[in-house]
Amino acid sequence: MFDSSFETTKDCLSALTVLREISRLVEETTVDWSNLVRQWSGGGPHSSRRNGSSSAEDELTANWKIATSRLVGSAKRIQDRIGPLREEITNLRDFLFNATYLREAVKGMAMNKAVYIFTVVSVVFTPMSFMLVSFPSYYKRRRKC
């Protein structure tokens, strides 16, 4: 019952856990980056911008926007790559489970066949054994009388 398919299933579950964790980390990074941008641009309690605007601050704002768009684009590409991988691994895991269940069913059918044969043999030979053991003692008692 326990063979290499269980090790493969364990590896699939580990890979799914790692992919789930990477996906969560990418999402958290995107949220943290958005919070950082919001704080810098004056939306948070620790805003570093002043009321006046200069060309340096405008350039910084443009750079924040570029960095944000690149981060969001990279996060989307990573999530798009993780999705199909998770689906493939899930399908492989399901296939391994189904193959294991099928193998166990075949073993169960073989065992059922063995039990059936044993039952037929028992039904045929138990009465004969009883008769062979009982009749000699019956005849011994009859001769004495």
Buried (B, 14 or more C-beta within 10 A) or exposed (E): EEEEBEEBBEBBEEBBEEBEEBBEEBEEBBEEBEEBBEBBBEEEEEEEBEEEEEEEBEEBBEEBEEEBEEBEEEBEEBBEEBEEEBEEBBEBBEBBEEEBEEEEEEEEEEEEEEEEEEEEEEEEEEEEEEEEEEEEEEEEEEEEE
